[in-house]
Amino acid sequence: MTQKVCAGTVLLALAGTPIASAETYNFEVGLGYDRTQFDSFRVQTVDQPQPPSPITFTDDTSIDTDDISLFGSWYFAGLSDDKGPRARAVFVDRASVATLAYSRSEEMFSSRFDNDSGLPFLPPGEFSSDQTLDDLSVALRLVDRSSGWYGIAGVSRVEGEIDFNVPGPIGSDFDATSYSLGFGKYLFATTSLEITVDWLEAEGSDATNVAVDFTHLGSIGSSWQYAVDLGYSQTDGDFGADTDAYLAGVSLYPTRDLEFGLTLSEEDGPFGGDQSSVGVFGSWFFSPNASVNARYRIDDVDSGFAFAPPDVADEDQDSWGIGITVRF
């Protein structure tokens, strides 16, 4: 907690620092916090050829995840926010940028299994675990402002640790590395289309993800502006871990300093699982070089891992986040 407070204090100090050249920037730093809560309750009844029959199984699971993220960006050809919403300055100005980011995720998992059979080989039980993930990434976006073509490259390294809360020291470590390459083109002044490919190398499994993203920024009347973001990605993983994901978002800008919007997403995951999400977000540049942002999302989750359709299934997930960014 002390580290988060110190980082936030540094960002607020930077927000009040005079800028040498107004509305032209070379660097940006940001701090964010996100929390996700998942709760699942399942009831399944199984008929048996002999007593005890039927047997009712129940499973009650919760997962709480906290994420802290830090990033720093260098606009090595400069960034101007003279035109368009400040939140879209990188897009409108066709800025080239190198970004170094770090995030830490802490997850607490707990589950309780019960049944009404009374059989000794099907005893009720509880299981819980704690997991941490550290992710360090570097990304590059290089834009030719005159032609509108740009390239994308990145690498990310994740190191994780999971501890199982059972008698005795039981746990494991794991790591994964991902690489990203892509390119895009500004079709018009504020309209772009890009394609990226990610390769994930993890212990015992690999995956490839291909994504296509479309962005358009336009005007409504004399003062308002809007943005549309559309995306599709397909992941091809080992052992049938294939996923299709769709994203649609609309952002509104009543002024250059204010942003609010809505996102819709659908993910068709492996083993019959899927997730539909609705999110809202907003940001405010309280000074020309500093902003605060907030987001909230509700997920309709179907894990798809049940061996038979449950009689009762209730899986809920929601998440929220806040952040601050400063340019200088």
N, C-alpha and C positions, 0 to 999 in steps of 0.2 A: 504493500500500500504506500509506503514511504517513497519508493521509486516512482510510482504513478503521480503522486503529488508533486514531486520535484520536477518531473518531466512537464507536467501541466503548468507549473510556475514559470519554467523556462520559456514555453511557448507563449504564455501571456505577456512575458517581458518582451519577447521578440515582436509581438503584435503592436506594442507601443513604441517600437524603435523607429526613428525617422528613416525614410527611404531616400537614398541618394538621387534616384531618378524616378519620379512619381509614375506609378502604373507600369513600370518595367522591372522585371524580376529575373534573378538568376537561380534562386534556390527556393525550395518549399519543404517544410517539415510538418509532420502530423502525428497525432496520438489518438488512439481509439480504444474503446472498450465495448465488448459485446457479450451478451448472456443468452443462452439457449436452454429451454426447459422442455423435456420430453417425458410424458406419462402414458403408460399403456396398461390396460386391464383386459384380460382375456378369460373367458369361461368356455370350456369345451366338454361336452358330454359324450362318452364312448360306451356303447352297448357291448356287454360281454356274454359269451355263451353260457356262463355259469356264474353263480353269485361270487363276489358282490357285483351286481349289475343294476343299473348302469353306474359308471364311475364318472364323477365330475371333477375336472381339473381346472384350477385357477392359477393365473400368473399375473403378478402385479409388479411392474417395472418402472423405474424412474431414472432419468439421466440428466444431470445438470452440468453445463459446460460454460466456462468463463474464458474469454479470449482477450488478450492485451496485444495491441499492435502498434509498432512505431515505424515510420518511414522517413526517408530523406531523398529529395529529388534535386537534380542539377539540370537546369535548362541551359545547356552549353551554347545555344545560339540565341538565348534570351527569350523571355516570355512577356508579351504585351496583352493587357486586358482592355484595350481601348474600345474594342467592338464586342458586342454580344454580352451575355450573362457572364459574370465573373466566374461562376462555377464551371463554365464551359470554355474558359480561356485557352486551355491547352489544345482543345479541339479546334476552336475558331482560329487561333493564331498559327495552327499547324506547327506546334512547337516540338523540337527534338529534345528528348529527356532521358537521363539515366537515373534509375531509382534503386536504392538499397533499402530493403525492408526486413523487419524482424517481428515475429509474432510468437506468443506462448499461449498454449491452450491447456487448461486443466479441466479434466472430466471426472465426475463422480457417478459411478454406476451402481445401482442396487436393484435386486430382484428377489421376490419371494414366490415360491412354488408351493401349492397345497392341493390336496385331493381328499375325498370323503370315503376312500376305500378301506382304510384301516389296515391295509396290507403292509407288512414290515419291509418289503423290498421296494415300496413306493412311499418313503417317508417324506413329509414336508421338509422344506429347506429354504435357506436364505443364502444369497451370494452377492458379494459387492466387490468393487475394484476401483482403483484410482489410476488415472492415466494422464501423462503430461506429454505434450508435443512442442518441440522447438523448431521453428521454421525460419531459415535465413535465405533470402532470395535477392537476386540481382536481375534487373530488367532494363532493356534499351529500346527506345523508339526513335528511329532516325528518319526525318521527313525532308523531302525535297520540296520546299515551299512553292516553287514555280510550277513544277509539273504535277504536284499532288500525290506522287508515289511515296510510300513509306515502307520501311522494314521493321520487323519486331523480332527480338531475341531475348531469351531469359534462361536462367538456371536457378533451381531451388533445391535446398537440402533440408530434409526433415529428419529429426532424431526424436524417437519416442521411448517412453518407459511406462510399463504397466505393472502395478502391484495388486495382487489378489489378496483380499482380506480373509484369509483362512489361517488355521493354525500352522505355524512354521513359515519361514521366509520363502515365499513363492512369488516370482515375478519374471519379467523378461524385458529385454531391450530390442529395439528394431530401428531401422532407418530406411530412407527412400530418397532417391534423387530424380528430379524431373527436368527436362529440357524443353524449350519452346522456341519455335521458329515460325515466322509468318510474314505476310506482306499485305498492304492495303492501298487503296486509291481513293482520292477525293474525286467523286464523280462530278460534283458541283462545288461551289464555294464552301457550303456547310453541309455536305452530304458525302458520306464515305461508306465503303464496303471493304471488309478485310477477312482474311482467312488465316487461321493459325493451327499449328499441329504441335501437340505436346506428347512427349514420351516419358513414361514413368517407369523407373527401375527400382523395384523393391525386392526384399528378401523372399525368394520363392515365387514371385509373380511379376509380370510386366503388363503394361496397358498403354494404349495409344488413343489419344483424343483429337478429333478434328472439329474445329469450330468455325462458323461463319457468322459475322456480325455486321449489322447495318445501322447507321446512325444518320439522322437528319435533324437539322435545326432550322426552324422557320419563324415567321412573324404572324401575330394575330392583331389586326388593327394597327394603331400607331405606336403603341407602347409595349404590349405584351409579346412575349415570345414563347415558343414551345419546342420540345425535342421529342423525337420518337427513337427508341432503341429496340431492335429486334435481333434475336440470336437463336442459333440452333447448334447443338454439339452432339457428337456421337462418340462414345467410348467403347473400344474393343479391348476387353480384358481377358486374362487367362481364366480357365475353369468356368466359362459361361458368364463372366461378370461383365455383361454388355449393358450400356445405358444410352438412352436417347433423352435429351433435355431441350426444352423450348423456353424462351424468355421474351416477354414483351413489356415495355415500359414507356410511360408518358410523363414528361416533366413540363411544368409550367413556370414561367418567369414573369411575374407582374412588374418587377423592376430588375435592374441589373444585379441587385444585391440579394434578392429573395428567390428561393427555389422550393417547389414542393411537387410531389408526384406520386404515381401509383405503378406497381410492378405486378405482373402475373407470370407464373412459371409452372411448368409441368415437367416431371422427371419420371420416365418409365425405366425403373431399375431392374437389376437381375433377380431371378427367382420369383418373378411375379410381383415384386414390390414396386410401389410408385408413390409419388409425393406431388401434391398440388399446393401452390403457395400464393398468398396475396400479401403484398407489402405496401407500406406507405413510408415516405421519407421527406425530409426537408432540410434546407441549409440556409444560413443567414450570414452574409459578410457584414459584421458589425463595424469593421473598418475596411478600407480598400484592400488591405493585404492579409486580413485574418477572418476566419469564419468558424462557426460552430455548426454541427450537423447532428441529426437524430434520425433513427429508423425503427420501424416495428414491422414484424412479419408473423402471419399465422399460417401454419402448415397442416394440411390434411394428409396424414401419413398412413400408408399400408405397408408394413414391413415385408409381408409375403412369405415369412418363414414358417407359418403354421403347417403341420403335416395334414391337417384336415380343416375345413371351414369351421371357425369357432361359432358357438351359439350366441355369444356376446363378445364384441370386440370394440374397444374404445381406445384409440391412439390419438393423442393430442400433442402438438408441439408449437411453441411460439418463441420468438426471439426479439430482442431489442438491443439497440446500440447507440452510443453517443461518441462524438469525436470533435477535435479541433485541429485546424490547419493554419499555418502561417507562411506567407511568402515574403521574401526579402532579397 
